[in-house]
């Protein structure tokens, strides 16, 4: 969700704050703003819309000061305009906030009765006035913040500065991520390490409930009981270069093209190509004894779970439940003795997934997580962590994070199947061998980019698009529809191909493109039969398959993309790429904002 940065610097910090917000804009871009301590007073600049609008305002109205905070917003409470933009401030205090204050209406009523006048519709401004009230009562910035934090219900990450305090900043987190960066005579706050990458490599991730008092020379971290605590100091490998576009038109395209490399990097961490064995860390449970797996995630990561369900049940013979995280904990599902829960999140901070993890923990489940950020909250609360090595993913629509999640899940399925004795050494070797070929086959698929761009022109004007697949291709149909919706704003739906005749086929006419994901596998004949049913009703079929699969349609499809022939086990990793490219080119044709689609944010840290 929203992005936060704070700097106690040696020089004027306004430009550094804006640069940090540029690295965080993927988290939200409804509005942006910064505040600094300028001549002892709070100076503030805000702008509706994207960061470029704030940049333009700062060119006209410069802001000085060596201590400041910045924010890029994804709106929760209050429409996206300048009045509701962060930072929010009084004459005494300014702050930025990521999260939701659930009891803000109660606090707002209390403050209004005390004479406070609030200008915005946000929950955040209530907190500003609450801290201000305690300052008026004579409390110090530290004590005023401590008192205010104890009044809050909900999730938050905060960066706070105070009038007259040129070398003081307070940060706090509950539910939403926040990191401290340590410099040479400088201190930093950020929603994640990406924001701080060019400024420092020395990072401290606050634990849930922590808050910290920062000066230019030191920091003190407190837990939720106000006791001083020590947290691990880490060195991040992130650099500013890692989050550049690298000559590509969009981050999304760059990240699609990075997939052969990052899939290879991820495989290298888990697979021995010589012995064809899978090496995993200690999982915290015995794969041979686990009675049931619960797979939980949101968005694209949820579709990775759906794909993995086929793998775990087919080759490892483990019963699997797959749940959307935002629904899971509210079902109060009874989880079995001896069960394990696998949660998946690119950021490792997705609030719904974190809450689901905690529910599973309360049910005595062993917790395994797959994340791209090993220092994240989900990772820290798991019994074991399997990292994806996707690197920073800036485009809001997930691409390389998805395929590296599938890579890790495939490795895990093989390892668990072997441990359970459901596959022998030769079969494990065959499956691992198929996995090791994926980076090269992925590079081959990227050669179809131009052809997919041509097909995109025939789809871009459609009002509705359907996606079909069977088996492990069904989740890819769902993911393809999601990608198209996210970045082109075309209505799209994914269906299990065999279910088309049970209702959705009523939507088919000559105006509806139907994208079919159909690698040659044990279901190819049934998929082709379903496709023929669609074509008989005038549907415009775009058929993604290999040479054998394409030959079965005898040229009847409106368009075909002939992909490399691969083992069906690894097909989802590879067929994800043309689905991504097709959505990308359609969005470019329509002129939408590919990297920052409307109403979305990369990391969803509010419920």
C-alpha positions, 0 to 999 in steps of 0.5 A: 500500500502506501510508501513511506520514507524519512530522512535525518540528513546532513544536507537539505533532504527534499530531493532525496525524499522525492527520489525515495518516493520514486522507488516506492511509487509502486506501492501507491500513486493516488497522491504524494507529499513531503514535509520537512523541518524548515527554520524550526517550523513544519514545511509541507508540499503535497499534490494530487495524482502521481509523483510528477505533480509533486515534483513540479510543485517543488520546482515552484515552491522549494522546501528546505530542511535536513529532516523530513518525511515523504509519502506516496498514497494508495487511498483507503479513507478519503478520496485521492486529492490534495487535502487527503494527501499525506503528510498530515500536520498541525503546527507542532507535528507532521506524520505519514501513515501506511495502514488503517486506524480502525477506531478513528471515528471514535478518536475523531469525535473525542478530538472534535469535542476538545476543539480540534478542527480536522481538514481531511476525511482520512483516518490518519489526520486523527492521529496527528491531532491525537499526538498534538493533544498530548504535546499541548498537555506538556508531554515530550515528543517521545512520550506523546507518541507513546501515549498516542500509539496505545490508543490506536486500533488497526494497522500502521507504519508511521514516520513522525517529525516535530516542530523545533526538533531538527534532528528527531524522527519517530517511526512505529509499526503494527501490521505494516512494514517499516525499516530503519536505515543507518548512515554516517551521521544520518538516519533513515526510515522506509517502508522497505529496503528498496526505498533506502537502497541508494542511501544505506545498506545497513538496515534494521527491520522493526518487529510488529509492535515496535517503535523507534526514536531516531536522531542523526547519531543514534536510535532507540527501539522500543517494543509495544510495552515501551521496553528497550529492545535490540533488533538484528542489523542487516546488510542489504544487497539491494542497489539503486541499479537493481530497480532501474528500467534498464532501457526497457519501456516499462518495468513490467516488460523488463521483469518479463524478460528477466524470467529466464535469469531469475528462474535459473537463479531460483533453481540454482538455490534448490536443485543440483543439476548433476545429481538431480536432487532437490535440496531444501532447508529444514521444513519444520515438519516431516514430509512423509508424515504430514496429513494435509497441506493448506496453501494460502495466498492472495492475487497472483500468488493464489493462482500459484497455489492452485497450480501447485495443488495439482503437483502436490496431489498428483506426484506427492499424493498429499491432500491439499486445500487452497484458500484465498487468504482474505477469506480463510481465517474468517471460516475458522477452518478446523485444521488437522493434526499433523497438518502444515500450512504453506503461505505465499507472498511476494512482499512477505507483508501482505496483511491478509496472508499474515493474518491467515498464517497467524490463524494457522499457527493458532491451530498448531500447524507447522508454517512454511512460507515462500517469499521474495523478501527473506526479512519480511514479517511472514518470513520471520513468523514462519517455521521455515522459509523458501525464498524466491530469487526474483529480485525487486519487482516494481511493476504492480502486475506480478510477472517474475515473482509468479514464475519464481513462486511456481519454480519453488513450488515445483521443487518442493513438490518433487522433494516431498514426493520423494520423501514420501516414496511416491516417486523413485530416484529415476522419476525425480531425476526426470522431473528435475531434468525438466525443471533445469531446461526451463530457463532455456525454454523461457528464453525461446518463448521470449522470441514470440514477443513480436508475434504476440504483439501482433495478436494483441492488436486483434484483441485490444478493442474487445469488450470481453475476453475469455481464457480457458485451460484444463489441469495446471493450465486452468490456474493460468487461464485465471492468471491470464484474465487477471493480468488483462484486467489489471493493466488493460481494464478489459473485462476478462474471465478465466474458466476451466475448459470443461466447464464452458458448456455449463454456462459460460459458453452463453457468452460466446459470439464473434466479438469475444476472443478466447485465449486457450492455454493448451500444452500437450498433456493428458488432457489435450484431446479434451481441451481441443474438443472444448475449443471446437465447441467454442469455435462452433459458436463463433468464438475467436480462438487464440491458441497457445500450444506446442507443435503437436497441440497446434496440429490438432486444430488443423489451422481452425484457430484465429491465431496460434502461438507455437511454443516449445514442447516441454514436459507437462510438469513444467508447462505452467512456468513457461506458458505464463510468459506468453500470457503476460506478454499478451496482456502487456501488449494489449495494455500498451496499445490501449495506452494505459499505465502499464506499471501503475494501473489505476486503483492498484498497489503492489504490496497490500498491507491493509485489510 
